[in-house]
Amino acid sequence: MEVRHDTVLLQESVDALSLHADDVVVDATLGGAGHFRLLLETLGKEGTLVGIDADAEALVRAQAVVNEVPEGKRPDVRLVNGNFRDLAEIMDEQKLTPTKVLFDLGWSGFQLANGRGFSFRADEPLHMTYGDPETATTAGDLVNHLSEESLADLLWSLGEERFARKIAKSIVDIREESEITTTHELVAAIEAGVPTWYTHRRLHPATKTFQALRIAANDELGAIREGVGAALERVPEGGRIAVITFHSIEDRIVKNMFRDAAQAGQGTLVSRKPQVPSPEETKANPRARSAKLRVFEVGTTAPKKSINLHSFPVYA
């Protein structure tokens, strides 16, 4: 089956960056390269476009997009295989100061179809990580080795799963017989731990559990704090930072970071409320329905203050 990816809030997010021809723009999450393509087309040849992704396949997709534009008509393009949490180090290595940064925290259709267990639709190894599963912490490690209490707390805090304790107990009971090593084995354990009616809703009963395990395995919340925090420190006056989130935990973190940066005199929120997809977009792409775009403009109303990246709780 052909893999499809529909970029969410495409025009809105690029417009929100208020690009200038000579900007140094960072697409911190290349994914399906949808935003990257529009940024490439919008920037002038005096500009610089940096694309970052932990998935090497995303860089291949981005390079194919670059190759479509004649060299004399495109900005200076730099593609980096790395995690956006290392934005500060990447900018130092490239000897660049970013003026506009875009974070799209959603998962692309390509990522969900890469065979690493991110989706419960296919039966795949329970990895949920781009690191080497032999050395990185995987979702399978968490499922098979966390205590029942710790597993329940993880599902509740990172997935907001209402049946977290029942699911954790079901997982522990099943893994006592044999390890849970595939996505479908995990789905079966989840369904065994929830009421029957919970398996017949529009939302798949495994959705929140998979979300929680993916977030934990990749330390996604820590990455957001570090990546957005680095952008707040590095982007100069007049620059903008745009972040697209897809669930409430991510959105709380970004909302609080931007709010605290504004209160510290680092700049202003471009709009008080986040922008959300239009009804037409959500109808065409149901995955877009939970997306929220928040934008911060850096200013000099007061000297910049350092932000403690560990001071932002998951819940606010």
Backbone as CSV, one residue per row, in Angstrom:
resi,resn,N_x,N_y,N_z,CA_x,CA_y,CA_z,C_x,C_y,C_z
1,MET,0.842,-1.192,0.000,0.000,0.000,0.000,0.882,1.248,0.000
2,GLU,0.518,2.232,-0.807,1.300,3.460,-0.902,1.189,4.258,0.386
3,VAL,2.354,4.709,0.873,2.381,5.516,2.079,1.999,6.949,1.729
4,ARG,1.125,7.536,2.537,0.672,8.902,2.283,0.923,9.759,3.514
5,HIS,1.323,10.987,3.254,1.482,11.936,4.358,0.915,13.288,3.950
6,ASP,-0.011,13.803,4.745,-0.599,15.114,4.499,-0.066,16.082,5.550
7,THR,0.680,17.086,5.111,1.250,18.058,6.031,0.143,18.916,6.632
8,VAL,0.179,19.068,7.947,-0.869,19.787,8.674,-0.493,21.265,8.817
9,LEU,-1.494,22.132,8.681,-1.294,23.578,8.840,-0.113,24.063,8.000
10,LEU,-0.061,23.598,6.778,1.078,23.880,5.906,1.258,25.371,5.637
11,GLN,0.295,25.977,4.977,0.425,27.386,4.622,0.390,28.279,5.855
12,GLU,-0.437,27.903,6.822,-0.591,28.729,8.031,0.722,28.841,8.807
13,SER,1.431,27.719,8.944,2.662,27.752,9.729,3.769,28.511,9.017
14,VAL,3.872,28.337,7.705,4.906,29.060,6.960,4.589,30.554,6.927
15,ASP,3.318,30.902,6.748,2.923,32.314,6.790,3.235,32.926,8.156
16,ALA,3.017,32.135,9.215,3.222,32.640,10.575,4.679,32.983,10.852
17,LEU,5.598,32.365,10.123,7.019,32.662,10.318,7.400,34.023,9.750
18,SER,6.557,34.585,8.880,6.810,35.897,8.286,8.220,35.949,7.678
19,LEU,8.435,35.119,6.674,9.763,34.931,6.107,10.266,36.151,5.345
20,HIS,11.575,36.378,5.453,12.285,37.349,4.638,13.239,36.584,3.723
21,ALA,13.569,37.163,2.613,14.363,36.452,1.603,15.703,35.956,2.136
22,ASP,16.281,36.686,3.106,17.611,36.325,3.597,17.574,35.649,4.967
23,ASP,16.421,35.135,5.369,16.315,34.466,6.665,17.162,33.195,6.719
24,VAL,17.552,32.848,7.952,18.134,31.535,8.240,17.038,30.729,8.924
25,VAL,16.431,29.822,8.171,15.252,29.101,8.640,15.618,27.671,8.988
26,VAL,15.102,27.204,10.118,15.315,25.822,10.534,13.992,25.075,10.511
27,ASP,13.918,24.040,9.686,12.818,23.079,9.771,13.337,21.968,10.668
28,ALA,12.957,22.021,11.937,13.557,21.148,12.945,13.048,19.716,12.900
29,THR,11.995,19.485,12.112,11.382,18.156,12.049,10.956,17.891,10.605
30,LEU,11.867,17.436,9.778,11.601,17.289,8.351,10.408,16.394,8.042
31,GLY,10.366,15.219,8.655,9.251,14.299,8.439,9.020,14.021,6.968
32,GLY,7.800,14.303,6.500,7.467,14.067,5.100,7.922,15.162,4.157
33,ALA,8.594,16.187,4.665,9.179,17.295,3.891,8.132,18.229,3.287
34,GLY,6.912,18.213,3.817,5.887,19.120,3.311,6.171,20.566,3.637
35,HIS,6.424,20.856,4.911,6.792,22.223,5.285,8.106,22.610,4.627
36,PHE,9.028,21.681,4.579,10.344,21.946,3.993,10.207,22.397,2.544
37,ARG,9.350,21.751,1.786,9.161,22.107,0.387,8.679,23.556,0.232
38,LEU,7.674,23.926,1.044,7.142,25.279,0.938,8.161,26.307,1.423
39,LEU,8.918,25.979,2.457,9.973,26.884,2.919,11.019,27.080,1.828
40,LEU,11.373,26.004,1.156,12.360,26.069,0.083,11.872,26.955,-1.048
41,GLU,10.588,26.835,-1.378,10.019,27.626,-2.462,9.861,29.094,-2.080
42,THR,9.694,29.370,-0.781,9.408,30.728,-0.326,10.676,31.539,-0.084
43,LEU,11.721,30.890,0.405,12.968,31.603,0.699,13.659,32.048,-0.577
44,GLY,14.348,33.160,-0.492,15.143,33.624,-1.616,16.499,32.941,-1.635
45,LYS,17.235,33.143,-2.721,18.545,32.491,-2.823,19.558,33.108,-1.869
46,GLU,19.189,34.253,-1.256,20.061,34.839,-0.232,19.874,34.160,1.120
47,GLY,18.841,33.345,1.243,18.517,32.727,2.516,19.229,31.405,2.736
48,THR,19.011,30.863,3.945,19.582,29.565,4.321,18.475,28.721,4.928
49,LEU,18.405,27.459,4.532,17.391,26.544,5.044,18.084,25.314,5.614
50,VAL,17.874,25.090,6.904,18.445,23.931,7.580,17.317,22.947,7.892
51,GLY,17.471,21.702,7.465,16.492,20.666,7.761,17.092,19.636,8.688
52,ILE,16.368,19.315,9.749,16.868,18.381,10.761,15.878,17.229,10.921
53,ASP,16.384,16.020,11.032,15.539,14.887,11.389,16.405,13.741,11.892
54,ALA,15.877,13.016,12.891,16.587,11.868,13.433,16.496,10.661,12.505
55,ASP,15.524,10.686,11.600,15.310,9.607,10.652,16.064,9.915,9.364
56,ALA,17.060,9.100,9.035,17.872,9.358,7.847,17.033,9.327,6.573
57,GLU,15.950,8.559,6.571,15.099,8.498,5.385,14.421,9.846,5.115
58,ALA,14.171,10.616,6.169,13.571,11.942,5.987,14.519,12.865,5.239
59,LEU,15.813,12.714,5.467,16.789,13.535,4.750,16.833,13.171,3.274
60,VAL,16.634,11.897,2.959,16.593,11.471,1.557,15.401,12.117,0.859
61,ARG,14.240,12.127,1.543,13.059,12.771,0.960,13.295,14.262,0.758
62,ALA,13.915,14.903,1.740,14.182,16.337,1.631,15.163,16.636,0.503
63,GLN,16.180,15.798,0.351,17.158,16.018,-0.717,16.505,15.895,-2.088
64,ALA,15.548,14.981,-2.218,14.824,14.839,-3.484,14.044,16.112,-3.803
65,VAL,13.483,16.740,-2.758,12.770,18.005,-2.943,13.742,19.097,-3.380
66,VAL,14.909,19.140,-2.747,15.926,20.136,-3.103,16.332,19.989,-4.556
67,ASN,16.488,18.749,-4.999,16.962,18.499,-6.367,15.977,18.974,-7.429
68,GLU,14.729,19.215,-7.044,13.726,19.687,-7.995,13.897,21.172,-8.316
69,VAL,14.646,21.888,-7.487,14.816,23.328,-7.657,16.210,23.609,-8.230
70,PRO,16.311,24.330,-9.331,17.634,24.650,-9.903,18.543,25.300,-8.860
71,GLU,19.787,24.917,-8.880,20.728,25.362,-7.846,20.791,26.879,-7.739
72,GLY,20.725,27.581,-8.857,20.832,29.033,-8.823,19.601,29.740,-8.296
73,LYS,18.518,29.009,-8.068,17.272,29.628,-7.623,16.867,29.212,-6.207
74,ARG,17.698,28.458,-5.553,17.321,27.977,-4.221,18.264,28.533,-3.160
75,PRO,17.807,28.571,-1.910,18.674,29.046,-0.831,19.779,28.045,-0.533
76,ASP,20.690,28.443,0.319,21.717,27.526,0.816,21.008,26.486,1.693
77,VAL,21.062,25.225,1.301,20.345,24.169,2.017,21.335,23.268,2.749
78,ARG,21.014,22.994,4.012,21.859,22.098,4.813,20.951,21.086,5.511
79,LEU,21.204,19.826,5.267,20.404,18.751,5.853,21.228,18.040,6.916
80,VAL,20.626,17.888,8.088,21.353,17.357,9.241,20.595,16.167,9.821
81,ASN,21.300,15.048,9.952,20.728,13.867,10.604,20.963,14.002,12.106
82,GLY,19.939,14.428,12.823,20.083,14.638,14.261,18.739,14.880,14.906
83,ASN,18.751,15.042,16.215,17.532,15.283,16.983,17.394,16.774,17.248
84,PHE,16.190,17.300,17.089,16.011,18.742,17.278,16.307,19.190,18.699
85,ARG,16.374,18.241,19.631,16.751,18.628,20.989,18.184,19.176,21.006
86,ASP,18.983,18.839,20.009,20.376,19.291,19.917,20.506,20.513,19.010
87,LEU,19.445,21.312,18.932,19.436,22.470,18.039,20.621,23.401,18.279
88,ALA,20.952,23.666,19.530,22.053,24.584,19.834,23.369,24.050,19.268
89,GLU,23.644,22.777,19.498,24.884,22.185,19.001,24.919,22.160,17.478
90,ILE,23.766,21.859,16.864,23.707,21.822,15.397,23.982,23.197,14.812
91,MET,23.403,24.232,15.413,23.644,25.593,14.922,25.109,25.983,15.095
92,ASP,25.716,25.561,16.186,27.136,25.851,16.387,27.982,25.164,15.317
93,GLU,27.643,23.905,15.030,28.392,23.161,14.013,28.255,23.810,12.640
94,GLN,27.066,24.332,12.342,26.821,24.969,11.048,27.270,26.429,11.016
95,LYS,27.662,26.953,12.189,28.082,28.357,12.310,26.976,29.304,11.822
96,LEU,25.760,29.045,12.319,24.593,29.822,11.905,23.815,30.320,13.115
97,THR,23.139,31.442,12.932,22.186,31.950,13.908,20.800,31.870,13.286
98,PRO,19.917,31.026,13.793,18.596,30.879,13.171,17.725,32.105,13.426
99,THR,17.024,32.554,12.387,16.104,33.675,12.568,14.645,33.206,12.624
100,LYS,14.356,32.048,12.054,13.013,31.468,12.096,13.158,29.955,12.319
101,VAL,12.356,29.405,13.222,12.429,27.972,13.505,11.020,27.390,13.523
102,LEU,10.850,26.258,12.860,9.562,25.570,12.823,9.722,24.164,13.387
103,PHE,8.872,23.835,14.359,8.801,22.481,14.910,7.414,21.906,14.588
104,ASP,7.363,20.821,13.851,6.115,20.089,13.630,6.246,18.792,14.414
105,LEU,5.555,18.696,15.548,5.750,17.571,16.458,4.915,16.350,16.112
106,GLY,4.242,16.377,14.964,3.465,15.221,14.544,4.338,14.156,13.908
107,TRP,3.757,12.969,13.757,4.463,11.858,13.128,3.959,11.706,11.705
108,SER,4.868,11.586,10.750,4.472,11.490,9.353,4.007,10.082,9.020
109,GLY,3.266,9.970,7.918,2.840,8.658,7.447,4.024,7.758,7.150
110,PHE,5.148,8.346,6.724,6.348,7.556,6.449,6.908,6.943,7.729
111,GLN,6.889,7.712,8.800,7.395,7.204,10.073,6.527,6.073,10.605
112,LEU,5.222,6.223,10.461,4.309,5.207,10.955,4.415,3.916,10.166
113,ALA,4.950,4.000,8.954,5.031,2.820,8.101,6.448,2.266,7.993
114,ASN,7.326,2.650,8.919,8.725,2.255,8.758,9.089,0.931,9.433
115,GLY,8.102,0.220,9.976,8.354,-1.101,10.520,8.950,-1.138,11.904
116,ARG,8.903,-0.021,12.623,9.495,0.022,13.959,8.456,-0.022,15.078
117,GLY,7.223,-0.327,14.736,6.220,-0.525,15.771,5.518,0.718,16.252
118,PHE,5.565,1.808,15.475,4.884,3.025,15.896,3.366,2.927,15.734
119,SER,2.917,2.088,14.824,1.491,1.962,14.550,0.961,0.616,15.015
120,PHE,-0.249,0.625,15.565,-0.870,-0.630,15.981,-1.625,-1.292,14.830
121,ARG,-1.590,-0.677,13.645,-2.313,-1.235,12.503,-1.601,-2.438,11.908
122,ALA,-0.268,-2.457,12.000,0.516,-3.564,11.445,1.207,-4.306,12.578
123,ASP,1.468,-5.592,12.375,2.143,-6.387,13.403,3.644,-6.272,13.192
124,GLU,4.295,-5.511,14.066,5.709,-5.195,13.921,6.426,-5.345,15.260
125,PRO,7.763,-5.412,15.233,8.519,-5.450,16.488,8.211,-4.228,17.341
126,LEU,8.169,-4.408,18.636,7.739,-3.341,19.546,8.925,-2.456,19.921
127,HIS,9.397,-1.659,18.943,10.547,-0.787,19.180,10.116,0.643,19.496
128,MET,9.455,1.322,18.558,9.033,2.725,18.699,10.201,3.673,18.944
129,THR,11.343,3.386,18.348,12.497,4.255,18.502,13.295,4.274,17.217
130,TYR,13.990,5.395,16.953,14.879,5.456,15.805,16.297,5.066,16.178
131,GLY,16.543,4.889,17.456,17.846,4.417,17.877,17.990,2.935,17.583
132,ASP,19.189,2.427,17.724,19.441,1.003,17.548,18.702,0.254,18.646
133,PRO,17.729,-0.612,18.306,16.972,-1.315,19.343,17.832,-2.218,20.226
134,GLU,19.054,-2.489,19.776,19.957,-3.292,20.600,20.542,-2.478,21.748
135,THR,20.567,-1.156,21.581,21.187,-0.310,22.616,20.228,0.725,23.179
136,ALA,19.242,1.163,22.391,18.301,2.180,22.857,17.204,1.540,23.709
137,THR,16.579,2.367,24.550,15.406,1.901,25.292,14.227,1.848,24.336
138,THR,13.588,0.694,24.250,12.464,0.515,23.340,11.155,0.423,24.119
139,ALA,10.055,0.526,23.387,8.744,0.337,24.010,8.635,-1.065,24.590
140,GLY,9.232,-2.037,23.907,9.227,-3.405,24.420,9.935,-3.520,25.759
141,ASP,11.036,-2.779,25.925,11.734,-2.780,27.215,10.820,-2.260,28.316
142,LEU,10.104,-1.186,28.037,9.218,-0.592,29.033,8.070,-1.541,29.375
143,VAL,7.466,-2.117,28.347,6.313,-3.009,28.550,6.694,-4.242,29.358
144,ASN,7.879,-4.761,29.124,8.256,-6.030,29.741,9.027,-5.911,31.049
145,HIS,9.487,-4.715,31.383,10.347,-4.610,32.563,9.910,-3.579,33.606
146,LEU,9.053,-2.636,33.258,8.555,-1.710,34.271,7.644,-2.444,35.245
147,SER,7.636,-1.976,36.477,6.690,-2.539,37.443,5.269,-2.156,37.031
148,GLU,4.294,-2.878,37.567,2.907,-2.584,37.230,2.547,-1.150,37.601
149,GLU,2.998,-0.696,38.760,2.692,0.668,39.195,3.343,1.707,38.285
150,SER,4.619,1.480,37.937,5.321,2.437,37.071,4.714,2.467,35.681
151,LEU,4.314,1.305,35.191,3.696,1.244,33.874,2.364,1.979,33.865
152,ALA,1.574,1.782,34.909,0.289,2.478,35.012,0.492,3.986,35.082
153,ASP,1.471,4.425,35.865,1.748,5.859,35.972,2.171,6.438,34.625
154,LEU,2.971,5.681,33.866,3.423,6.141,32.554,2.238,6.302,31.603
155,LEU,1.336,5.309,31.587,0.194,5.365,30.679,-0.741,6.511,31.043
156,TRP,-0.846,6.805,32.325,-1.713,7.905,32.749,-1.078,9.265,32.473
157,SER,0.184,9.423,32.835,0.812,10.743,32.742,1.159,11.134,31.311
158,LEU,1.542,10.185,30.468,1.959,10.511,29.110,0.901,10.178,28.061
159,GLY,-0.085,9.375,28.425,-1.125,9.026,27.479,-2.503,9.481,27.907
160,GLU,-2.618,9.914,29.160,-3.915,10.312,29.724,-4.947,9.193,29.511
161,GLU,-4.467,7.944,29.706,-5.299,6.769,29.507,-6.131,6.494,30.771
162,ARG,-7.438,6.555,30.645,-8.340,6.413,31.794,-8.283,5.026,32.408
163,PHE,-7.934,3.995,31.615,-7.849,2.632,32.124,-6.388,2.202,32.291
164,ALA,-5.547,3.159,32.654,-4.116,2.892,32.764,-3.813,1.729,33.712
165,ARG,-4.462,1.695,34.868,-4.148,0.652,35.843,-4.634,-0.721,35.382
166,LYS,-5.788,-0.751,34.766,-6.309,-2.028,34.269,-5.437,-2.556,33.122
167,ILE,-5.000,-1.649,32.247,-4.141,-2.060,31.137,-2.795,-2.538,31.665
168,ALA,-2.230,-1.814,32.629,-0.945,-2.219,33.207,-1.039,-3.600,33.837
169,LYS,-2.119,-3.865,34.556,-2.292,-5.180,35.179,-2.398,-6.272,34.119
170,SER,-3.140,-5.990,33.055,-3.285,-6.965,31.976,-1.938,-7.260,31.329
171,ILE,-1.142,-6.217,31.077,0.179,-6.396,30.476,1.064,-7.254,31.371
172,VAL,1.085,-6.946,32.661,1.929,-7.687,33.595,1.485,-9.147,33.685
173,ASP,0.187,-9.382,33.721,-0.311,-10.769,33.777,0.117,-11.557,32.543
174,ILE,0.014,-10.942,31.393,0.359,-11.638,30.143,1.853,-11.843,30.004
175,ARG,2.652,-10.854,30.398,4.104,-10.991,30.230,4.696,-12.020,31.192
176,GLU,3.967,-12.389,32.239,4.440,-13.451,33.134,4.474,-14.793,32.417
177,GLU,3.637,-14.926,31.408,3.621,-16.156,30.611,4.685,-16.103,29.515
178,SER,4.772,-14.962,28.831,5.789,-14.772,27.794,5.906,-13.282,27.490
179,GLU,7.105,-12.858,27.074,7.324,-11.439,26.783,6.412,-10.954,25.657
180,ILE,6.035,-9.695,25.746,5.252,-9.041,24.700,6.244,-8.383,23.755
181,THR,6.319,-8.889,22.521,7.382,-8.434,21.616,6.885,-7.774,20.342
182,THR,5.585,-7.823,20.063,5.071,-7.218,18.832,3.915,-6.275,19.141
183,THR,3.598,-5.448,18.181,2.508,-4.480,18.365,1.166,-5.177,18.561
184,HIS,0.907,-6.229,17.824,-0.385,-6.907,17.956,-0.502,-7.656,19.278
185,GLU,0.609,-8.152,19.803,0.576,-8.765,21.138,0.236,-7.711,22.192
186,LEU,0.780,-6.515,22.019,0.471,-5.438,22.960,-0.984,-5.011,22.829
187,VAL,-1.488,-4.897,21.604,-2.892,-4.540,21.404,-3.801,-5.559,22.083
188,ALA,-3.479,-6.839,21.949,-4.287,-7.882,22.582,-4.287,-7.727,24.103
189,ALA,-3.135,-7.387,24.673,-3.050,-7.187,26.128,-3.867,-5.977,26.555
190,ILE,-3.838,-4.927,25.764,-4.627,-3.728,26.079,-6.113,-4.050,26.035
191,GLU,-6.544,-4.703,24.972,-7.964,-5.013,24.819,-8.452,-5.962,25.901
192,ALA,-7.567,-6.812,26.410,-7.951,-7.736,27.483,-8.138,-7.011,28.812
193,GLY,-7.592,-5.787,28.912,-7.644,-5.073,30.181,-8.690,-3.977,30.254
194,VAL,-9.410,-3.728,29.163,-10.400,-2.645,29.151,-11.808,-3.209,28.957
195,PRO,-12.832,-2.444,29.338,-14.211,-2.903,29.117,-14.492,-3.098,27.621
196,THR,-15.410,-3.987,27.311,-15.732,-4.288,25.917,-16.153,-3.042,25.147
197,TRP,-16.957,-2.174,25.804,-17.439,-0.983,25.097,-16.301,-0.081,24.662
198,TYR,-15.161,-0.140,25.375,-14.024,0.722,25.072,-13.361,0.330,23.755
199,THR,-13.596,-0.890,23.314,-12.998,-1.363,22.064,-13.863,-1.059,20.849
200,HIS,-15.030,-0.445,21.060,-15.953,-0.174,19.960,-16.147,1.326,19.704
201,ARG,-15.260,2.146,20.244,-15.356,3.585,20.012,-14.613,3.973,18.735
202,ARG,-14.785,5.225,18.331,-14.073,5.719,17.152,-12.568,5.662,17.371
203,LEU,-12.127,6.023,18.571,-10.698,6.004,18.890,-10.281,4.579,19.265
204,HIS,-9.256,4.080,18.624,-8.775,2.724,18.907,-8.342,2.626,20.372
205,PRO,-8.666,1.537,21.054,-8.332,1.430,22.485,-6.836,1.446,22.780
206,ALA,-6.000,1.189,21.776,-4.555,1.187,22.001,-3.905,2.544,21.756
207,THR,-4.660,3.508,21.258,-4.082,4.789,20.832,-3.282,5.466,21.942
208,LYS,-3.871,5.624,23.101,-3.214,6.379,24.162,-2.054,5.616,24.784
209,THR,-2.171,4.292,24.843,-1.058,3.487,25.356,0.142,3.579,24.427
210,PHE,-0.094,3.475,23.113,1.003,3.595,22.153,1.622,4.986,22.224
211,GLN,0.797,6.013,22.382,1.312,7.377,22.501,2.244,7.484,23.702
212,ALA,1.811,6.973,24.829,2.602,7.078,26.057,3.935,6.353,25.920
213,LEU,3.918,5.158,25.360,5.147,4.380,25.218,6.104,5.030,24.232
214,ARG,5.565,5.588,23.136,6.403,6.267,22.153,7.070,7.496,22.758
215,ILE,6.291,8.275,23.514,6.836,9.468,24.159,7.947,9.098,25.126
216,ALA,7.712,8.050,25.920,8.697,7.647,26.915,9.950,7.074,26.266
217,ALA,9.782,6.218,25.263,10.931,5.571,24.634,11.855,6.585,23.974
218,ASN,11.281,7.670,23.450,12.079,8.676,22.745,12.326,9.942,23.561
219,ASP,11.882,9.957,24.820,11.995,11.145,25.672,11.543,12.385,24.913
220,GLU,10.363,12.295,24.316,9.891,13.380,23.450,9.651,14.683,24.205
221,LEU,9.175,14.590,25.442,8.902,15.819,26.176,10.202,16.529,26.553
222,GLY,11.210,15.755,26.903,12.516,16.353,27.166,13.085,17.013,25.920
223,ALA,12.869,16.366,24.767,13.354,16.929,23.506,12.671,18.250,23.196
224,ILE,11.359,18.322,23.469,10.631,19.579,23.224,11.201,20.693,24.093
225,ARG,11.371,20.407,25.375,11.896,21.435,26.288,13.262,21.931,25.838
226,GLU,14.128,21.003,25.445,15.487,21.384,25.072,15.517,22.081,23.709
227,GLY,14.762,21.556,22.736,14.778,22.141,21.405,14.143,23.517,21.359
228,VAL,12.940,23.644,21.927,12.270,24.948,21.942,13.039,25.919,22.833
229,GLY,13.577,25.418,23.931,14.381,26.270,24.808,15.598,26.825,24.091
230,ALA,16.255,25.989,23.286,17.415,26.453,22.523,17.004,27.496,21.500
231,ALA,15.845,27.292,20.855,15.364,28.284,19.889,15.112,29.628,20.572
232,LEU,14.509,29.592,21.753,14.239,30.823,22.491,15.526,31.561,22.843
233,GLU,16.590,30.818,23.065,17.866,31.436,23.421,18.635,31.922,22.204
234,ARG,18.460,31.264,21.054,19.302,31.542,19.887,18.680,32.525,18.888
235,VAL,17.357,32.510,18.741,16.721,33.362,17.727,16.831,34.829,18.152
236,PRO,17.299,35.708,17.262,17.492,37.118,17.616,16.197,37.920,17.528
237,GLU,16.300,39.177,17.890,15.149,40.095,17.849,14.482,40.077,16.475
238,GLY,13.161,39.999,16.475,12.403,39.977,15.236,12.207,38.595,14.659
239,GLY,12.933,37.620,15.173,12.784,36.251,14.700,11.538,35.593,15.280
240,ARG,11.138,34.473,14.695,9.927,33.793,15.152,10.164,32.290,15.322
241,ILE,9.408,31.733,16.248,9.438,30.294,16.521,8.006,29.796,16.423
242,ALA,7.769,28.805,15.584,6.438,28.237,15.416,6.474,26.765,15.792
243,VAL,5.487,26.339,16.572,5.430,24.942,17.013,4.031,24.393,16.774
244,ILE,3.962,23.250,16.088,2.696,22.547,15.880,2.690,21.335,16.799
245,THR,1.714,21.280,17.693,1.572,20.140,18.594,0.342,19.334,18.211
246,PHE,0.292,18.092,18.728,-0.812,17.208,18.357,-1.504,16.559,19.546
247,HIS,-1.031,16.814,20.748,-1.804,16.363,21.910,-1.566,17.319,23.072
248,SER,-2.440,17.214,24.057,-2.523,18.237,25.094,-1.253,18.350,25.929
249,ILE,-0.533,17.251,26.123,0.671,17.306,26.956,1.740,18.158,26.275
250,GLU,1.975,17.902,24.985,2.919,18.730,24.234,2.492,20.191,24.257
251,ASP,1.209,20.422,24.016,0.724,21.796,23.917,0.903,22.549,25.225
252,ARG,0.686,21.879,26.358,0.887,22.540,27.658,2.324,22.987,27.826
253,ILE,3.247,22.129,27.438,4.662,22.467,27.589,5.007,23.694,26.743
254,VAL,4.610,23.680,25.464,4.915,24.800,24.578,4.217,26.074,25.054
255,LYS,2.960,25.949,25.424,2.208,27.106,25.922,2.909,27.735,27.120
256,ASN,3.334,26.899,28.070,3.990,27.408,29.274,5.356,28.013,28.972
257,MET,6.094,27.384,28.057,7.415,27.924,27.713,7.284,29.286,27.047
258,PHE,6.357,29.420,26.127,6.158,30.710,25.466,5.637,31.755,26.447
259,ARG,4.714,31.349,27.319,4.179,32.285,28.313,5.288,32.787,29.219
260,ASP,6.121,31.868,29.721,7.178,32.268,30.640,8.238,33.107,29.933
261,ALA,8.501,32.801,28.652,9.461,33.608,27.895,8.928,35.028,27.717
262,ALA,7.634,35.162,27.467,7.037,36.494,27.332,7.115,37.251,28.651
263,GLN,6.829,36.556,29.744,6.889,37.206,31.059,8.314,37.583,31.434
264,ALA,9.293,36.851,30.882,10.692,37.164,31.150,11.224,38.261,30.236
265,GLY,10.366,38.791,29.363,10.768,39.882,28.501,11.494,39.467,27.238
266,GLN,11.355,38.188,26.859,12.061,37.713,25.671,11.317,37.998,24.376
267,GLY,10.056,38.370,24.466,9.293,38.631,23.259,7.808,38.531,23.531
268,THR,7.041,38.251,22.491,5.588,38.242,22.632,4.971,37.061,21.883
269,LEU,3.797,36.656,22.330,3.003,35.674,21.611,2.373,36.359,20.403
270,VAL,2.479,35.743,19.235,1.907,36.328,18.038,0.389,36.373,18.143
271,SER,-0.203,35.385,18.792,-1.637,35.401,19.088,-1.865,34.692,20.410
272,ARG,-2.855,35.153,21.144,-3.097,34.597,22.478,-3.546,33.138,22.409
273,LYS,-4.373,32.837,21.430,-4.865,31.470,21.278,-4.158,30.795,20.107
274,PRO,-3.993,29.478,20.178,-3.333,28.781,19.073,-4.220,28.724,17.839
275,GLN,-3.599,28.629,16.690,-4.351,28.437,15.449,-4.594,26.947,15.254
276,VAL,-5.776,26.605,14.793,-6.135,25.206,14.572,-6.525,25.023,13.105
277,PRO,-6.511,23.794,12.618,-6.862,23.552,11.219,-8.304,23.943,10.925
278,SER,-8.545,24.292,9.689,-9.898,24.634,9.247,-10.768,23.387,9.196
279,PRO,-12.080,23.565,9.220,-12.972,22.396,9.069,-12.700,21.630,7.780
280,GLU,-12.328,22.341,6.722,-12.034,21.686,5.452,-10.805,20.790,5.569
281,GLU,-9.786,21.271,6.296,-8.575,20.459,6.446,-8.838,19.221,7.296
282,THR,-9.557,19.378,8.388,-9.817,18.220,9.245,-10.716,17.194,8.559
283,LYS,-11.590,17.669,7.683,-12.431,16.737,6.925,-11.583,15.936,5.941
284,ALA,-10.643,16.619,5.285,-9.780,15.950,4.319,-8.710,15.105,4.994
285,ASN,-8.292,15.507,6.192,-7.223,14.805,6.914,-7.587,14.726,8.393
286,PRO,-8.293,13.680,8.811,-8.729,13.563,10.211,-7.589,13.639,11.225
287,ARG,-6.366,13.286,10.812,-5.224,13.361,11.737,-4.946,14.794,12.181
288,ALA,-5.454,15.746,11.418,-5.180,17.156,11.720,-6.042,17.694,12.850
289,ARG,-7.067,16.962,13.257,-8.082,17.549,14.140,-7.532,18.005,15.488
290,SER,-6.442,17.397,15.965,-5.910,17.784,17.278,-4.753,18.773,17.191
291,ALA,-4.395,19.205,15.989,-3.223,20.060,15.824,-3.466,21.478,16.346
292,LYS,-2.418,22.052,16.943,-2.452,23.437,17.398,-1.125,24.102,17.037
293,LEU,-1.219,25.305,16.482,-0.034,26.074,16.096,0.129,27.262,17.028
294,ARG,1.268,27.323,17.713,1.596,28.464,18.566,2.855,29.141,18.008
295,VAL,2.861,30.472,18.029,3.958,31.233,17.435,4.437,32.296,18.418
296,PHE,5.756,32.397,18.545,6.379,33.365,19.455,7.339,34.237,18.657
297,GLU,7.249,35.553,18.865,8.182,36.480,18.221,9.150,37.025,19.254
298,VAL,10.424,36.878,18.971,11.466,37.312,19.898,11.609,38.826,19.813
299,GLY,11.720,39.460,20.972,11.875,40.911,21.029,12.928,41.294,22.037
300,THR,13.037,42.588,22.284,14.039,43.076,23.237,13.400,44.022,24.246
301,THR,12.184,43.671,24.699,11.529,44.535,25.669,12.239,44.521,27.011
302,ALA,13.050,43.509,27.224,13.852,43.413,28.448,14.999,42.465,28.160
303,PRO,16.094,42.521,28.954,17.197,41.592,28.727,16.714,40.148,28.829
304,LYS,17.283,39.296,27.964,16.908,37.886,28.009,17.320,37.273,29.341
305,LYS,16.462,36.445,29.874,16.765,35.712,31.095,16.863,34.240,30.756
306,SER,17.755,33.546,31.428,17.877,32.113,31.210,16.634,31.417,31.721
307,ILE,16.195,30.386,30.979,15.025,29.610,31.369,15.474,28.259,31.867
308,ASN,14.979,27.861,33.009,15.251,26.533,33.537,14.392,25.536,32.774
309,LEU,15.015,24.759,31.897,14.253,23.862,31.031,13.545,22.766,31.809
310,HIS,13.949,22.539,33.062,13.326,21.474,33.854,12.236,22.005,34.775
311,SER,11.881,23.270,34.602,10.899,23.862,35.500,9.486,23.789,34.957
312,PHE,9.316,23.183,33.781,8.005,23.120,33.166,7.385,21.754,33.416
313,PRO,6.377,21.673,34.274,5.762,20.379,34.542,4.957,19.918,33.349
314,VAL,4.682,18.619,33.303,3.853,18.074,32.233,2.464,18.684,32.292
315,TYR,1.942,18.831,33.527,0.616,19.397,33.686,0.726,20.792,34.283
316,ALA,-0.135,21.674,33.790,-0.105,23.052,34.293,-1.510,23.499,34.607
